[in-house]
Amino acid sequence: MLDFKGKFAAVLPAGGLGKRMGGNIPKQLMVLGGKPVYRYSLETFLSMEEIAEVVMAVPADWKDHFEKEIFGQTALRQAQGPLSPSELDSLITNKLKIVVGGAERWQSVENGVNALTSGAEYVLVHDVARPFISKEIILDVCKTLVEKGSCLVAKPAVDTIKIAKDGCVQQTIDRNTVWMAQTPQAASIALLKKLYGRIAAEPLNFTPTDEASILEYFGEHVYIVKGNNLNDKLTTPEDFVIFANRAH
């Protein structure tokens, strides 16, 4: 059995403002099943001994709010969870940092990666808008990282996929080759820092929507770890109704 204790860090980008969700607060702060959306995945990563450190990247205008809510425990003590208040308090104190996110998601992740100090070798990047990530999938990612290399969680497409232009179908894609990207997406910390340095020297001509697209652009192999529907992303008000049922 491989010893993974402390070998990994996690960066949780929570910098999006959730415009498709509507409302006056970021979706990651909306209450789902009695606690904020971000808390689900935060607790999961904090509770794992494989994860040495967790960094959350949050919107600049909401950083004070997150810090008061998390480090002040004003919300974290109100709802029941897998961790006792004292356990959670200890993990937050010893394993968690909060940093300001960037203009784009990938820049928020870069800020998070640059804030890591635990000495971990690898980093897992996970969207807090995917609250129901399982420890089993996280461990699968850790194993794939060590044994193969950079990877992402994804689920196979079940619908027929069409390529369209100007409202007209151009092509039908073989869905057996199509995977729907999820998170965590993971790589060695040294590799990501090297690629961020290359981007700083020669900016990209596109906006990456995830870590895998950066790795792919620079010719790195990215392996797939199979995900599931429970790890879907909370994006729209309709999603919120579905996720609320899952939380109970």
Number of C-alpha atoms within 10 A of each C-alpha: 3 6 7 15 12 17 19 25 28 27 32 26 29 27 28 21 18 18 13 11 17 13 12 10 13 19 27 23 20 16 14 22 14 15 19 17 24 23 21 20 21 22 18 18 26 24 19 16 13 19 25 26 27 29 24 29 28 27 21 14 10 15 17 13 14 16 15 12 15 19 16 13 15 10 15 19 17 11 11 11 15 11 14 11 16 10 12 19 17 13 18 20 11 13 17 20 18 21 22 20 24 20 12 14 21 20 17 25 28 20 20 27 26 15 17 20 10 15 13 19 16 23 29 28 24 27 25 27 26 22 26 19 25 15 14 9 18 24 14 14 27 27 15 19 24 16 9 12 18 27 24 26 24 23 18 15 15 11 8 11 14 14 11 11 9 6 7 9 10 11 11 11 12 11 14 11 8 16 16 14 20 23 28 27 28 30 26 18 19 13 15 22 14 11 15 19 12 13 13 10 9 9 11 12 7 8 12 16 11 17 24 21 16 20 20 11 11 10 9 14 12 20 19 16 23 17 24 15 11 13 20 21 18 23 16 14 14 10 13 18 12 11 21 14 10 12 13 8
